[in-house]
């Protein structure tokens, strides 16, 4: 059984930093690891992804402030968030994808609150 467990969320002042972690357990071939977020009353949006080859992709709103990384040996993905803004406040969800056969897995989410 595949499980994703996020950690690292919390309350931070604008301009501050947080680091999210997501540990994946269970036997699965992971092709994509990433983070999405969902603010109150809004849809869930992509934040950043890293594919198996190492290429990364970021939402325009976080480019230059957030960095996604992974530790393959630990099946863990990280999201370093710097220069946080109140509009970054959301529940952040860890995400992994297997290409063949196609399957997506989600964590339960961790709340990030940025105060002004």
C-alpha positions in Angstrom: 0.0 0.0 0.0 1.4 3.4 -1.0 1.3 6.2 1.5 2.4 9.8 1.4 3.1 11.6 4.6 3.7 15.3 4.6 5.3 17.4 7.3 6.7 20.9 7.8 3.6 23.1 7.5 2.8 25.8 10.0 2.4 29.5 10.6 5.1 31.9 9.4 5.3 35.6 8.8 5.5 37.1 5.4 9.1 37.0 4.1 9.8 33.9 6.1 10.7 30.4 5.0 9.3 26.9 5.5 10.4 23.5 4.3 7.9 20.8 3.5 8.7 17.1 3.3 6.8 14.2 1.9 7.9 10.7 2.6 6.6 7.9 0.4 6.2 4.4 1.7 5.2 1.3 -0.2 6.5 -0.3 -3.3 6.0 1.8 -6.4 7.9 3.1 -9.4 7.7 6.8 -9.1 8.0 8.9 -12.2 6.8 12.3 -11.0 6.9 13.8 -7.5 5.5 17.2 -6.7 3.4 19.6 -4.7 0.0 21.1 -5.3 -1.8 23.6 -3.1 -5.4 24.6 -2.5 -6.3 27.9 -0.9 -9.8 28.3 0.7 -12.5 28.5 -1.9 -10.1 27.8 -4.8 -9.1 24.9 -6.9 -6.1 22.8 -6.3 -3.2 24.1 -8.3 0.3 22.9 -9.3 3.2 24.3 -7.3 6.1 22.3 -8.5 7.1 18.9 -9.9 10.2 16.9 -10.5 10.3 14.0 -12.9 12.4 10.9 -12.8 15.1 12.5 -15.0 15.5 15.4 -12.7 13.7 18.1 -14.6 11.7 20.5 -12.6 8.6 22.6 -13.3 7.2 25.5 -11.2 4.1 27.6 -11.2 4.9 31.1 -12.3 3.8 32.5 -8.9 6.5 30.6 -7.0 9.4 30.7 -9.5 12.5 32.1 -7.8 11.1 31.6 -4.3 10.4 27.9 -4.1 12.7 25.0 -4.8 11.6 21.4 -5.2 14.1 18.6 -4.5 14.1 14.9 -3.8 16.1 12.2 -2.1 15.6 9.1 -4.2 17.2 6.8 -1.6 14.6 7.9 0.9 11.6 8.2 -1.5 11.2 11.7 -0.2 10.4 15.0 -1.9 10.9 18.4 -0.4 9.7 21.9 -1.0 11.8 24.8 0.2 9.7 27.9 0.4 11.4 31.2 0.8 10.1 34.8 0.7 6.7 33.6 1.6 3.7 35.8 0.9 0.2 35.8 2.4 -1.1 34.6 -0.9 0.9 31.4 -0.4 -1.5 30.4 2.4 -3.0 27.1 1.4 -3.1 23.4 2.2 -0.1 21.9 0.4 -0.5 18.4 -1.0 2.2 16.0 -1.9 1.7 14.1 -5.2 3.3 11.3 -7.0 2.6 9.7 -10.3 3.4 6.4 -12.0 3.3 6.5 -15.7 2.7 2.8 -16.6 0.1 1.9 -15.6 -1.0 5.4 -14.9 -1.7 6.0 -11.3 -1.7 9.1 -9.1 -1.3 9.2 -5.3 -1.9 12.1 -2.9 -1.0 13.0 0.6 -3.5 14.3 3.1 -2.1 17.8 3.0 -0.3 20.1 5.3 -1.5 23.6 6.1 0.8 26.6 5.4 -0.4 29.9 6.8 1.5 33.1 6.0 0.6 36.1 8.1 1.1 39.7 6.9 
